[in-house]
Amino acid sequence: MKLLLDTHVWIWSQEDPDRLGSQAKRLLVGSDNENYVSTISTLELARLVASGAVAVSIPLREWVERGLHALQAHTVAVSHDMAMEAYALPEPFHKDPADRLLVGAARCLDLIFVTADERILSYRGVRSKDARR
């Protein structure tokens, strides 16, 4: 299975893994699965750290490198197709641009989106898994 992690799932996996459900933990470490993290999540994390909403125990650059390595995650850079898909999503979808880009990336790359966001979990336009289960 190819999994795209929502930003909070990536953070939880490194900072608070007990917030992840047992199924989600198995998915993230399963040898049959591939994990993907978008540069949009790095942007969101950098914003959260800069604003003081999230604290990380090591410098952000090192945190990102270690977090990707620990999950053996591939980086998903935002492409023009993903950017266009973000605003061509079947409606209704909420207005958050980061969520739109992440869901657009999952759709473009045929990835399963791992999230705890109820709005996305109930959205029929993308395959998703609940990170709390």
N, C-alpha and C positions, 0 to 999 in steps of 0.2 A: 504494500500500500504506500502511496506517496502522499505525505502529509504536509500541509502548510500551516505553521503555527501562528495563531493570533499573538499579538504583542504580549498580552498579559500571560498567555500560556508559556511563552519563552521566558518571561521574567519568573513566573512561578517555578518553572522547571529548575531554575538555578538558585533562586532565593528562598522559595517556600514550597518545596515539592509536596508537602502534605496537603496543599490546596488542590492538587491533581487527584482525580479518582484513580482507582486501581486499574481500570481498563485503559485510561489515558496513559498512565505510567507504562503499562505493557506496550502500548502502541509506540511510545516514544523511544523505548529501548529495544523493541523487537527487531531481530536481525533481518526479518523479511521486509521491514518498512524503511522508507527513506524520508528523512526530515528535511524540510525547507523553511528558511526564514527570509523574509523580504527585507530589503533595505528600508522600506517604509517603516518596519518595526524598529529598526535602528534609529530612524528619524524620530519616531514617537518616543522611544526610550530616552534619547538625548534631550528632547523637550521636557520630559517628566523629571529627569535628573536636574536639568538647568533650572527648572521652576521650584525644585525642592519637594515635589510630590512623591518622588521615589528616590531612595538612597541606595547606592551600591557601595560595597565595602572596598573596592579596588577602582583604580582609574577606569573610566568608561571604555576607552579603547581596549584595554586589557580584558575587561568584563565581556565585551562583545566577542573578542577572539576566543576566550575560554568557553563562553557559552555556546558558540558555534561548534567548537571542537568537542565539547562534552556530549553534544547531541549528534555529532558527526553530520551536522546540517549543511546542506547546500545553500548557497546564497541565491536569492531571486532578486535580480536587479529589475527595476521598473522599466518596461519597454513602452514604446509608443502604442502598441496594440493594447497593453494592459491599461494605459492611461485612457484610451478611447473606450475600452470595455467598462471602465469604472462609471462612465456616464451613459452607457447603453444597456445597463442592467435591466432585466425585466422588473417593472415596478409592481408593487410598491417596495421601495428600499429607502432607508433613512439617509440623511444628508451628509453624515460624517465622511469627509474626503479620504481619510486613512482607511476606514472600513471599506469604502467603495473600491479603493485601489487594491486592498488585500483580497477582497472577493473577486474583483476583476482578474487578479493574478491567478487565483485558484481556478477560475473558469478557463482562462487562456491556456493554462498548463495542465488542466485536468487533474488537479490536486484536491484532496479532501481537506477541508478547512477545520482545524481543531480550535475550538473556542468555548468560552462559557457565556458568550453574549447571546441572551435569549432572542434578541431581534434577528440575529443571523441564524441561530439554530432553527427558528421557525420559518425562515425564508426558504422558499422552494427553488430559488434560482442557483443554489450552490449545494454541493454535497458537503455535509459537515458531521463532526463528531463532538459530543459534549465533553469538555475537558474535566468536568466535575464527576464524571462517572468512571 
